[in-house]
């Protein structure tokens, strides 16, 4: 089963990666032609994008490989012989589930150890190369570290007006306890940040608020201009689950809503399990389906993956907008598709 699975799996990963990188190449070619950026720099950007493309392809490739392995057994009547000898559907797909679990673990590891770093390198190159003719600006929904042990979070940015919305600044002070400054909005003009409608919290040694003061306007002077910070910016896609979790725990006391970040935090564990869920859902369909080989495998793989990711995107949006709890928004697709897979296995048992 592993032998029959490996070939289609590798082929699907390769094809998916080529499609993703080809799409990137159309945009990157403009950098070479219009902005006169060296081809070597563009090649590095493609290389940095490669791990992310591989990770995106793994769940679909796992399902495609599993369905084609089943189709191979069905075409040679081996599947019929196994079922006639008393092998049940769960036993038939067990090797594929083990392979899918391995792929899920690999996906999680890549998302924790490799993809955040390569995404950060890629985005930094974009920021430097694409924005080199203009002043780089703070992006939306990012964390970055400034000077004087200040940590920043900005939820939303209006780059034209240079307005910042939902700003949080965490100051680590060597001589005193930490301070959290939050503001509904602010502006960044060079090295001066002006915050409006905010609150200052001084924390005690246990992390509780020891002092609180509201302000209408506060001006902070940075040691460097805004352009110096852009290399330190990190979106959730550029952070590991552990790193994002540490930031969420740190910022929960700041009063800024972090629902979108919590959804992304939960998705960093839920999405890698998509490979296992896909096989659990698709394998019973392959066993009960016609002997149409690659065409059937491609059709089922595409349908399941498309439905899963559309459903997941809708629920993520609902979670980010506080319509659903983050945990529900992140895990509902996995639970429903896994339940559907179990029901399909039961149905397959009855049909035999």
Beta strands, then each sheet from edge to edge (+ up, - down):
strand 1: 142-145
strand 2: 150-158
strand 3: 163-171
strand 4: 179-189
strand 5: 192-203
strand 6: 209-221
strand 7: 234-235
sheet 1: 6+ 5- 4+ 3- 2+ 1- 7+
end
